[in-house]
Structure formats: structure tokens, C-alpha cells
Amino acid sequence: MTTAPAVELRQFTDLDPARGDLLDVYAEVRAPLLHMPNYAVMAFGERLDRHGIEPGFVAVLAYTGGQPVGYAYGNTIRHGDRYWQRTSPVPAAMYTQHPALAIKEIGVRPTWRKTGTSRLMHDALLAERTEPYVTLMVNSAAGDGKVRALYQSWGYEDIGHSQPSAASPVLTVMIRTTC
């Protein structure tokens, strides 16, 4: 990992001012996958709009020279949330009995990968959260397994699998404490 040049982190609890930058970065991050229905920019925009009105929404974007280079966003999920309902096997009650932060996406432009930017955004996303756990889903094949291994190095553990939609691949559900 190389050290990232200075980035400015901006936090948003309202989607509107960040939406355009999120879509721009997403389109570059997922460029090789955009031909697949689940990864199309339009599909991401629809998910983003839904997530942006859910309780506890927060996005952290990294900027350099006024240009966005990465993003991380999530929202609060509670017991009974469809996030948990789609997870198999059923997660342990210790994870679902209290609200949790669900990180929905982390993306960094290719030229900014391996600079620590994703970890900076991740940690900023968690900095002021009060939920005891943070969870995310990862395609275990992403980066030939390197993305999942990165999350494991951040303290995440596998707790199950989920297929959020028929167009989505089966994802590994991971969790850790927020502190």
C-alpha cells in the first residue's frame, strides 16, 4: 500500500448534495461490470435513492483538488430489516437485537486504490456511530478475493451469505464491532 496524498473527507447525511459525485465515482469504480444489470449505473442510482432516505443514512466522500476520488456510505438497520431477512444462516441475535450500521458501498477510483483512502473513508463513516456492530456484504470473487481479505484485515468476520436481488451475485455477509 502506498500512502495517499492528502484527501479531504466530506460527510453527508443528506443524499442530494453528494448524489452526482457518488454516481460519477461509482461509474468509474464499477466500469468493468456496468454491462451487468445489477451493476448498471441506473440500478445503483435506484439503490442509492432508496438507501438515502433510510434511517441513519451517512456518506463519506474523499476529494482531492475538488474532485471526488472515493466514497463509502451506509445506514442503520434494525431487527427484522430485509438485510437480515436475506442473510443465511439467520444471524445470531447478538448482531440483530440492536441497530447496526450496514455499509452499502465502498468505492475508490482505480488510481486511488492501495493508498489507504478506503480505510480513511470507512473509519470516518464509523467515527460517530453509536450502533454496536457494522456489517457489509462483499462479492468474494472481487479482486480475486482480495477485497474480502482486506475487510478481514479490518476485523470483519463472515457470518453468512445473501443474494439481495435476483440479478445480484451471492455475497458474503461480514460483521465487526464499530469500535
Stockholm file with secondary structure:
# STOCKHOLM 1.0

chainA/1-179         MTTAPAVELRQFTDLDPARGDLLDVYAEVRAPLLHMPNYAVMAFGERLDRHGIEPGFVAVLAYTGGQPVGYAYGNTIRHGDRYWQRTSPVPAAMYTQHPALAIKEIGVRPTWRKTGTSRLMHDALLAERTEPYVTLMVNSAAGDGKVRALYQSWGYEDIGHSQPSAASPVLTVMIRTTC
#=GR chainA/1-179 SS CCCCCCCEEEEESSSTTTHHHHHHHHHHHTGGGTTSGGGSHHHHHHHHHHHHTSTTCEEEEEEETTEEEEEEEEEEECTTCHHHHTCBSCCCHHHHSSCEEEEEEEEECGGGTTTTHHHHHHHHHHTTCCCSEEEEEECTTGGGGHHHHHHHHTTCEEEEEECCSTTSCCEEEEEEECC
#=GC SS_cons         CCCCCCCEEEEESSSTTTHHHHHHHHHHHTGGGTTSGGGSHHHHHHHHHHHHTSTTCEEEEEEETTEEEEEEEEEEECTTCHHHHTCBSCCCHHHHSSCEEEEEEEEECGGGTTTTHHHHHHHHHHTTCCCSEEEEEECTTGGGGHHHHHHHHTTCEEEEEECCSTTSCCEEEEEEECC
//
